[in-house]
Amino acid sequence: MSERTSDTVRPLREDSPEALAVRAQRGSRDAFAALVEAMHARLHSFIVRRTGCPHEAEDVCQEAFIRAWERLSTYHPKWRFSTWLFTIAGRIAISRARTRRPTAALSSAEPSPATPPPGVDSSIWTLVDRELSGESAAALWLKYGEGMEAAEIARVLGKTEGGVRVMLHRARGALARHIEPDGSPAVPSVPLAVVRGGS
């Protein structure tokens, strides 16, 4: 029985999130569990930047996965699963922020432990978290951490595509103040693409 289980789990881990979602739609709880495992850290990193609070982010993640399971029939594989899931989580974060007392939100804010994308030093994200609002930091994370295009970011954040482009431009402008006159980053590991708008 353990051999059959390991044979089943290995292919699930190799599937894309979209393929796992389709398998979960067909009733595979194992596929959904693999999906949660594959997406949790990415979703948590986004929500930490959105809310500024790791504890709040964990609650939002749990609620987002529950809602995703309940609404899985509405997912269509033509969409990236991350965009669909992050949209659900972003709406939950907005809803919770509206009902939370402002003083509680400020007192619960903690430094972000979000994991940087592979190959990117965490210094850039420390700078982003220090200099930008939660929404701007989240937009940059979606662009450079998740590789989303402006249209996808707009869907996740509930903005227009043009609004997202303006937000990214302003965010990069705010970070550009940390670039030395010779063009080198004031923080050596800051990728110039993030500041200058490259991909």
C-alpha positions as CSV (number, residue, x, y, z in Angstrom):
1,M,0.0,0.0,0.0
2,S,2.9,2.4,0.8
3,E,4.3,1.7,-2.7
4,R,1.0,2.7,-4.3
5,T,0.9,5.8,-2.2
6,S,4.4,6.9,-3.2
7,D,3.7,6.1,-6.8
8,T,0.6,8.3,-6.6
9,V,2.3,11.2,-4.8
10,R,5.3,11.5,-7.1
11,P,3.4,12.2,-10.3
12,L,1.2,14.7,-8.4
13,R,4.2,16.7,-7.3
14,E,5.4,16.8,-10.9
15,D,2.1,18.3,-12.2
16,S,1.6,22.0,-12.8
17,P,-0.8,23.8,-10.5
18,E,-3.2,24.0,-13.4
19,A,-3.1,20.2,-13.9
20,L,-3.5,19.6,-10.2
21,A,-6.5,21.9,-10.1
22,V,-8.2,19.9,-12.9
23,R,-7.5,16.6,-11.1
24,A,-8.9,18.2,-7.9
25,Q,-12.0,19.3,-9.8
26,R,-12.5,15.6,-10.8
27,G,-12.6,14.7,-7.1
28,S,-8.9,14.0,-6.2
29,R,-8.3,15.2,-2.7
30,D,-4.7,14.1,-3.1
31,A,-4.3,16.5,-6.0
32,F,-5.7,19.4,-4.0
33,A,-3.4,18.5,-1.1
34,A,-0.5,18.6,-3.5
35,L,-1.8,21.9,-4.8
36,V,-1.9,23.4,-1.3
37,E,1.7,22.2,-0.7
38,A,2.9,23.6,-3.9
39,M,1.2,27.0,-3.5
40,H,1.3,27.7,0.2
41,A,4.7,29.5,0.4
42,R,4.0,31.5,-2.7
43,L,0.6,32.6,-1.5
44,H,1.9,33.4,2.0
45,S,4.7,35.6,0.6
46,F,2.2,37.6,-1.4
47,I,-0.3,38.0,1.5
48,V,2.5,39.0,3.9
49,R,3.3,41.9,1.6
50,R,-0.3,42.7,1.1
51,T,-1.1,42.8,4.9
52,G,2.2,43.5,6.5
53,C,1.4,40.8,9.1
54,P,2.6,37.2,9.0
55,H,0.0,36.0,11.4
56,E,-2.8,37.6,9.4
57,A,-1.3,36.2,6.3
58,E,-1.5,32.7,7.6
59,D,-5.2,33.1,8.4
60,V,-5.9,34.6,5.0
61,C,-4.0,31.7,3.3
62,Q,-6.1,29.1,5.2
63,E,-9.3,30.8,4.3
64,A,-8.2,31.2,0.7
65,F,-7.5,27.5,0.3
66,I,-10.9,26.6,1.9
67,R,-12.7,29.0,-0.5
68,A,-10.7,27.6,-3.4
69,W,-11.8,24.1,-2.6
70,E,-15.4,25.2,-2.2
71,R,-15.3,27.1,-5.5
72,L,-13.0,24.8,-7.5
73,S,-15.8,24.1,-10.0
74,T,-15.5,27.8,-11.1
75,Y,-11.8,27.5,-12.0
76,H,-11.0,27.2,-15.7
77,P,-7.5,25.8,-16.7
78,K,-7.1,28.6,-19.3
79,W,-6.2,30.8,-16.3
80,R,-3.1,30.5,-14.3
81,F,-4.1,28.9,-11.0
82,S,-1.9,31.3,-9.1
83,T,-3.8,34.3,-10.5
84,W,-7.1,32.7,-9.6
85,L,-6.0,31.7,-6.1
86,F,-4.3,35.0,-5.4
87,T,-7.4,36.9,-6.5
88,I,-9.4,34.9,-3.9
89,A,-6.8,35.6,-1.2
90,G,-6.5,39.3,-2.1
91,R,-10.3,39.8,-1.7
92,I,-10.2,38.0,1.6
93,A,-7.3,40.3,2.8
94,I,-9.3,43.4,1.7
95,S,-12.4,42.2,3.5
96,R,-10.5,41.5,6.7
97,A,-8.7,44.8,6.6
98,R,-12.1,46.6,6.4
99,T,-13.3,44.9,9.5
100,R,-10.1,45.2,11.5
101,R,-9.5,48.1,13.8
102,P,-6.7,50.4,12.4
103,T,-4.8,50.4,15.8
104,A,-4.9,46.6,15.8
105,A,-3.5,46.5,12.3
106,L,-0.6,48.8,13.2
107,S,0.3,47.0,16.4
108,S,0.3,43.6,14.8
109,A,2.6,44.6,11.9
110,E,5.8,42.6,11.9
111,P,8.8,42.5,9.6
112,S,8.0,40.3,6.6
113,P,9.5,36.8,6.6
114,A,8.4,36.3,3.0
115,T,10.7,34.2,0.9
116,P,12.3,35.9,-2.1
117,P,12.0,34.3,-5.5
118,P,14.8,31.9,-6.5
119,G,18.0,33.6,-7.4
120,V,17.0,36.9,-5.9
121,D,18.7,38.1,-2.7
122,S,16.3,39.1,0.1
123,S,17.8,42.6,0.3
124,I,15.6,43.9,-2.5
125,W,12.5,42.7,-0.7
126,T,13.6,44.2,2.6
127,L,14.0,47.5,0.8
128,V,10.6,47.0,-0.9
129,D,8.9,46.3,2.4
130,R,10.5,49.3,4.1
131,E,9.8,51.8,1.4
132,L,6.5,50.8,-0.2
133,S,2.9,50.5,1.0
134,G,1.5,47.0,1.2
135,E,-0.4,47.2,-2.1
136,S,2.7,48.5,-4.0
137,A,4.9,45.9,-2.4
138,A,2.3,43.2,-3.3
139,A,2.2,44.5,-6.9
140,L,6.0,44.3,-7.2
141,W,6.0,40.8,-5.7
142,L,3.4,39.6,-8.2
143,K,5.4,41.1,-11.1
144,Y,8.9,40.0,-10.1
145,G,8.3,37.2,-7.6
146,E,5.4,35.5,-9.5
147,G,6.2,36.7,-13.0
148,M,2.7,38.0,-13.6
149,E,1.8,40.5,-16.3
150,A,0.0,43.7,-15.6
151,A,-3.4,42.3,-16.5
152,E,-3.0,39.4,-14.1
153,I,-1.8,41.7,-11.3
154,A,-4.9,43.9,-12.0
155,R,-7.2,40.9,-11.6
156,V,-5.5,39.9,-8.3
157,L,-5.5,43.4,-6.8
158,G,-8.9,44.5,-8.2
159,K,-7.4,47.3,-10.2
160,T,-7.4,48.4,-13.8
161,E,-4.4,47.3,-15.9
162,G,-3.5,51.0,-16.4
163,G,-3.7,51.5,-12.6
164,V,-1.3,48.6,-12.1
165,R,1.2,50.0,-14.6
166,V,1.1,53.4,-12.8
167,M,1.5,51.7,-9.5
168,L,4.5,49.7,-10.7
169,H,6.1,52.8,-12.3
170,R,5.7,54.8,-9.0
171,A,7.0,51.9,-7.0
172,R,10.1,51.6,-9.1
173,G,10.5,55.4,-8.9
174,A,10.4,55.2,-5.1
175,L,13.1,52.4,-5.2
176,A,15.2,54.3,-7.7
177,R,16.2,56.8,-4.9
178,H,18.3,53.9,-3.6
179,I,20.4,53.8,-6.8
180,E,23.8,55.4,-6.7
181,P,24.6,58.3,-9.2
182,D,26.8,55.9,-11.2
183,G,23.8,53.6,-11.7
184,S,24.8,50.9,-9.2
185,P,22.3,49.9,-6.6
186,A,22.8,51.4,-3.2
187,V,21.9,48.0,-1.9
188,P,24.3,45.7,-4.0
189,S,21.8,42.9,-4.5
190,V,18.9,45.1,-5.7
191,P,18.2,43.9,-9.3
192,L,18.3,47.0,-11.6
193,A,15.4,45.4,-13.5
194,V,13.1,45.9,-10.5
195,V,14.0,49.6,-10.2
196,R,14.2,50.4,-13.9
197,G,11.2,48.4,-15.0
198,G,12.8,45.5,-16.8
199,S,11.3,42.1,-16.9
